[in-house]
Amino acid sequence: MAKIGIIGSKGRMGQALVAAIAEAGDSHAGGADQGDDVAALVAASDVLVDFSSPQALQATLDACVAAGKPIVIGTTGLEAAHHTAIDAAATKIAVLQTGNTSLGVNMLAALVEQAASKLGNDWDIEIVEMHHRHKVDAPSGTAKLLGEAAARGRGIDLAAHSESGRDGITGARAKGAIGFAALRGGSVAGDHTVILASDEERIELTHRAENRMIFARGAVKAAEWLVGQSAGRYGMDGVLGF
């Protein structure tokens, strides 16, 4: 039984995590939100799960490093500086960072990587995602995760081959590009489709999240797995045994 602390406990995911922790038979060590004492929560926990905001990440990492506690980071909207901070923390503690903690989404990513590795550049790759109206970042962390999987399959750098925000006369689609489209509306928990399209056929790989409990359950499994791991940066592939 792991004592799991929640960073961002008052949000939708925080509430789902409390339920998932109880469901798994683990112990809820408490929560911390803006203005709370993060160091006290870290000290009381075996492992932390963070679904807060990018702005709070550095302070959380510092507290975890100081206490030698592992952390699962599910916060999205991270930029290059955040990943640099995660890399630095991972030299001292175990850090699992992912754009999506759903086991199904991470299985989808494995399928996308395999498909992209077997199909040539004459197959265009487009990633379409839809989330609820309150989501503030786009493309979603999951869309980026799937884009990275496609890029790995092709042996290319995603940043150098991504296309998004098409509007107006943009010119023809670049060969080998990985495209992103983001939709927002209603209460959608998260829909993602990866389309691989050639001249005369199309493959569509889709995951639909019907309840955010799938993310909470995956995060708890990740937290349980991370306890006892040596310092380093990990992903959900380790949890799934890939």
C-alpha positions, 0 to 999 in steps of 0.5 A: 500500500502506497501513501500517495499525495496529490498536487492539484487536489481541488481540480477535477483530476484531483477529485478523481484521484482521491476515488482511484486511490481508495479503489486501489486500496492505497492511502491518500496522504493528502493534497496541496493546491496554490498557497499550500505547504507542498513540502509538508505533503511531500514529507508525508507521502511515499509518492506524489501525483501532480495534475496542477499547472506548469507554473507550479511544477518547479516548486514541486520538483524542488520539494520532491528532490529535497525529500528524495520522493518520486513523482508522477507528472500528468500536468499538460501544457509543459514547455521546453524549460519544464522538460529541462527541469524534469530532466534535472530532477530525474538525475536525483529521483524517479520521475514519470512524466506523461501526456496521458496516464490512461492505459488505453491511450498508451497502448494506442501510442504503441500501435501508432508508433508501429504503424508509422514505422511500417508505412512510408511517407506517402501515408499522411499522418493527422491527429485530431483531438477534442476536449471540453470547453474548459481546457486551456492548452492545445494541442492536448498533451495526449495529441503530442504524445501520439505525435511523438509516437508517430515521429519515433516510428518514422525516426524523425523529430516531431518539432521539425515535422509538425503542422497545426493551426492551418487557416487561409491559403497555407499551401499544399501539405508538406510530405512527411508532416504530422498534422494536428487539429484541436476541437473544444466543446461541451464536456468531452473528457478526451477523444483522440484519432490518429489518421494515416491516409494514403491515396486510396486507403485510410487507417483510423486509430481512435481512443475515446475517454468516457470518464476521467477516472481512466486517467486517475486509475492509470496515474495510481498504477503509475504511482504504485509502480514508481515507488522503489524505482531508481532515479531516472525519467520514466514513461507509461511504457514502463508501467505497461511493461513495454 
